[in-house]
Amino acid sequence: MNFLPLTADFDRKGFDCGDPILNNWLVTTAGQHMRKKISVTYVQADEGSAEIKGFYALTIGQIDKLRLPERFQKPLPSQIPVFIFARMAVALNYQGKGFGQALILNAMERARFHSAQIGGAGILVDAKPDAAGFYRKFDFNAHPEFPLRLFHLF
Protein backbone atom coordinates (compact mmCIF):
# COMPACT_ATOMS: atom_id res chain seq x y z
CA MET A 1 0.00 0.00 0.00
CA ASN A 2 1.13 3.53 -0.74
CA PHE A 3 1.12 6.20 1.95
CA LEU A 4 1.78 9.59 0.43
CA PRO A 5 1.70 13.15 1.73
CA LEU A 6 -1.56 14.87 0.85
CA THR A 7 -1.36 17.07 -2.26
CA ALA A 8 -3.89 18.87 -4.45
CA ASP A 9 -3.76 15.88 -6.81
CA PHE A 10 -5.94 13.80 -4.47
CA ASP A 11 -9.74 13.88 -4.53
CA ARG A 12 -10.47 15.19 -1.04
CA LYS A 13 -14.07 16.14 -1.86
CA GLY A 14 -14.80 12.59 -3.05
CA PHE A 15 -13.68 11.06 0.25
CA ASP A 16 -16.43 9.80 2.56
CA CYS A 17 -15.72 7.91 5.76
CA GLY A 18 -19.24 8.31 7.11
CA ASP A 19 -18.19 11.03 9.60
CA PRO A 20 -18.98 14.54 8.29
CA ILE A 21 -16.52 16.13 10.73
CA LEU A 22 -13.58 14.05 9.46
CA ASN A 23 -14.67 14.44 5.82
CA ASN A 24 -14.85 18.22 6.26
CA TRP A 25 -11.49 18.34 8.07
CA LEU A 26 -9.82 16.59 5.13
CA VAL A 27 -11.38 19.03 2.63
CA THR A 28 -11.00 22.30 4.54
CA THR A 29 -8.24 21.94 7.12
CA ALA A 30 -5.67 19.24 6.25
CA GLY A 31 -4.03 21.25 3.46
CA GLN A 32 -3.96 24.43 5.54
CA HIS A 33 -2.31 22.59 8.41
CA MET A 34 0.32 21.21 6.06
CA ARG A 35 1.10 24.65 4.61
CA LYS A 36 1.35 26.11 8.13
CA LYS A 37 3.43 23.13 9.34
CA ILE A 38 0.90 22.28 12.05
CA SER A 39 0.47 18.66 10.99
CA VAL A 40 1.17 16.42 8.00
CA THR A 41 -1.57 14.32 6.45
CA TYR A 42 -0.72 11.07 4.69
CA VAL A 43 -3.17 9.41 2.34
CA GLN A 44 -3.52 5.78 1.44
CA ALA A 45 -3.93 5.58 -2.35
CA ASP A 46 -3.05 3.45 -5.32
CA GLU A 47 -0.15 4.67 -7.47
CA GLY A 48 -1.43 7.22 -9.99
CA SER A 49 -4.94 7.31 -8.51
CA ALA A 50 -6.64 10.39 -7.03
CA GLU A 51 -8.92 8.26 -4.83
CA ILE A 52 -8.16 8.45 -1.12
CA LYS A 53 -8.81 5.13 0.62
CA GLY A 54 -7.83 6.44 4.03
CA PHE A 55 -5.75 9.10 5.71
CA TYR A 56 -4.03 10.02 8.94
CA ALA A 57 -2.44 13.18 10.30
CA LEU A 58 0.62 13.38 12.53
CA THR A 59 1.90 16.27 14.57
CA ILE A 60 4.17 16.75 17.57
CA GLY A 61 3.46 17.64 21.16
CA GLN A 62 4.13 16.60 24.70
CA ILE A 63 2.37 14.90 27.56
CA ASP A 64 2.77 15.32 31.29
CA LYS A 65 4.13 12.05 32.67
CA LEU A 66 1.48 12.12 35.41
CA ARG A 67 -1.06 11.35 32.68
CA LEU A 68 0.70 8.03 32.09
CA PRO A 69 0.15 4.92 34.20
CA GLU A 70 2.56 4.90 37.14
CA ARG A 71 4.65 2.03 35.76
CA PHE A 72 5.78 4.32 32.88
CA GLN A 73 6.51 7.45 34.94
CA LYS A 74 9.79 6.72 36.76
CA PRO A 75 12.38 6.76 33.95
CA LEU A 76 10.91 9.83 32.22
CA PRO A 77 11.12 13.62 32.70
CA SER A 78 7.99 15.53 33.76
CA GLN A 79 7.17 16.56 30.15
CA ILE A 80 7.57 13.88 27.51
CA PRO A 81 7.89 14.70 23.79
CA VAL A 82 5.51 12.59 21.70
CA PHE A 83 4.07 12.30 18.23
CA ILE A 84 0.33 12.90 18.12
CA PHE A 85 -1.88 10.77 15.92
CA ALA A 86 -4.24 13.68 15.25
CA ARG A 87 -6.78 12.29 12.76
CA MET A 88 -7.51 9.03 10.97
CA ALA A 89 -10.31 7.84 8.71
CA VAL A 90 -11.01 5.09 6.20
CA ALA A 91 -13.39 5.56 3.24
CA LEU A 92 -16.67 3.67 3.57
CA ASN A 93 -15.81 1.34 0.65
CA TYR A 94 -12.66 0.17 2.45
CA GLN A 95 -13.83 -0.09 6.05
CA GLY A 96 -13.51 -3.52 7.67
CA LYS A 97 -10.81 -4.63 5.21
CA GLY A 98 -7.64 -3.91 7.19
CA PHE A 99 -7.07 -0.38 5.93
CA GLY A 100 -7.34 1.13 9.43
CA GLN A 101 -4.71 -1.30 10.67
CA ALA A 102 -2.44 -0.38 7.78
CA LEU A 103 -2.88 3.33 8.57
CA ILE A 104 -2.02 2.99 12.26
CA LEU A 105 0.95 0.72 11.58
CA ASN A 106 2.32 3.15 8.99
CA ALA A 107 1.89 6.09 11.38
CA MET A 108 3.65 4.19 14.17
CA GLU A 109 6.49 3.19 11.84
CA ARG A 110 6.86 6.78 10.59
CA ALA A 111 6.84 8.19 14.14
CA ARG A 112 9.33 5.56 15.36
CA PHE A 113 11.68 6.40 12.47
CA HIS A 114 11.55 10.12 13.23
CA SER A 115 11.95 9.55 16.96
CA ALA A 116 15.35 8.01 16.22
CA GLN A 117 16.27 11.16 14.27
CA ILE A 118 14.89 13.92 16.50
CA GLY A 119 13.47 12.36 19.67
CA GLY A 120 9.97 11.51 20.75
CA ALA A 121 9.19 8.85 23.33
CA GLY A 122 6.03 7.53 21.74
CA ILE A 123 2.77 8.25 20.00
CA LEU A 124 -0.38 9.67 21.57
CA VAL A 125 -4.01 9.59 20.44
CA ASP A 126 -7.19 11.03 21.91
CA ALA A 127 -9.49 8.21 20.85
CA LYS A 128 -13.19 8.36 20.22
CA PRO A 129 -15.03 6.08 22.67
CA ASP A 130 -15.84 3.50 19.98
CA ALA A 131 -12.21 3.42 18.73
CA ALA A 132 -10.30 2.94 22.01
CA GLY A 133 -10.37 -0.86 21.70
CA PHE A 134 -8.89 -0.62 18.20
CA TYR A 135 -5.84 1.27 19.50
CA ARG A 136 -5.38 -1.12 22.42
CA LYS A 137 -4.79 -3.90 19.86
CA PHE A 138 -1.60 -2.02 18.93
CA ASP A 139 -0.29 -1.79 22.49
CA PHE A 140 -1.69 1.65 23.24
CA ASN A 141 -2.22 2.18 26.98
CA ALA A 142 -4.33 4.59 29.03
CA HIS A 143 -4.13 6.16 32.45
CA PRO A 144 -7.10 4.98 34.56
CA GLU A 145 -8.30 8.59 34.93
CA PHE A 146 -7.91 9.37 31.21
CA PRO A 147 -9.27 6.27 29.43
CA LEU A 148 -9.48 7.84 25.95
CA ARG A 149 -6.02 9.45 25.96
CA LEU A 150 -4.01 6.48 24.74
CA PHE A 151 -0.27 6.25 24.20
CA HIS A 152 2.30 3.85 22.88
CA LEU A 153 5.88 4.23 24.10
CA PHE A 154 8.68 3.25 21.70
N, C-alpha and C positions, 0 to 999 in steps of 0.2 A: 504494500500500500504506500502511496505517496502522501507525505505530509509537507505542505508547502506554505510559505508565508502568504497571507492574504494579499492579493493585488486587485486592481480594477478589472482584470481579465476574468474573474470568477463571478458567477451569477448569484449575487447575494440576495436579490429580490425574489429569486425562484426558490430559495431555501425555505423549507417549512419543517420544523421539528415538532409542531403541535403546541408550542409555547409562544404566544405572541410577544412576550417580553424578550425572550432570547432571539426570536426572529428579528424583531425591531432593533435590538442591540447590534446584531450582525450588520444590518443595513445602514443604521444611522451612526453608530458609535465606534465600531471596531476599527475602521479606517482612520478616524480622527485620533483615536488612542495610539495607533501606530505612528502617525505623523508627529504626534506630540511626545512620543517615546514614553507613554504611560504603560502600555502593554503591547505584546505582540500576539497576533492571532494566526494560528496555523490551521489550514484547511486540509481535509482528507479528500482527495480527488484523483481521478484517473489521469494519466499523462495526456495532455492536450485537450482535456475536457474542461468546460466551464462549470459543470455541475459540482456543487459542494455536497459531499455525503455526510460530513460532520466537521466540527471545528472545536478548537479550544484556544483559550487565551492564557498567557503566562505573564506575570509581572513579578516584581520583587517587593519585599517588605520585611517585617520582623514581628516576632511574637515574644511576649513576656514569658519567661520560663515557668512562672507560677500558673500559667494556663496549660501546662503540660502535666500529665500524671507524674507523681512524685518520683517514680523510678527513673525518669528521664532528666530530672532537674539537676542532680548533683554535679555532673561533669561540665555543665554549661554556664556561660555568663548570664546575667539577668535579662539581657535582650539578645535574642537569637536571630541572625539573618536567615531568611527562608525565601523560597520561591512560592508564589501564590498562584494556585490553579484557579483563575478568576472566572472563567466561563467554560462551559462545554455543552454541546448539543449534537444530536444525530438526527438526520433527516428521517421523516416518517417511513419512507420506503426502505430504510436500512436499519431501523430499530429492531432489536432482538436477534441480530445476526453477527454479533461480535465487534461491531464498529466502535461502540463505547469503550470496550476493553482495549482495542487498538489505540484509541485516542489517549486514554489514561496512561498506558504503557509508554507511548511515544513521549508524552509530556514528562513522565518520570525520568525516562532515559535522557531527554534533552536537559532537564534540570540537573540531573546527576552529573552529566558531562560539564555543564557550566559551573557547577559547584567546585569541581576540581580545578577550574581555571581562575575563578574569582571568589570562591567561598559561597557558603549557603549550606546550612545544616540539614535541610530537608525541604519538603513541599507541604503546603498548607491549603486546605479547602474549607470554605464555609458551605457545607452541604445542605441541600434541601432535605426536609424530613424523609421523603420517599427515596432519596438517593444515598443516605448514610450507609446502608448495608452494602451497596455496591462498592463504595470506597474501602470498607473494612476488608473486602476480599483481597485488596492489594496492600494489606498491612498498614492501613491508616488507623490511627488510634485517637481517642478522645479523652479529655479530662472529664471526670464524672459531672462536674458542674457546667460543662460546656459541650454537651453531647453532639452538637452539629458542627463544631469547629474541630475538624479532623486533620491530623498531620502524619507524615511519614518521614522519619529521620533516615538519612543516608548512612 
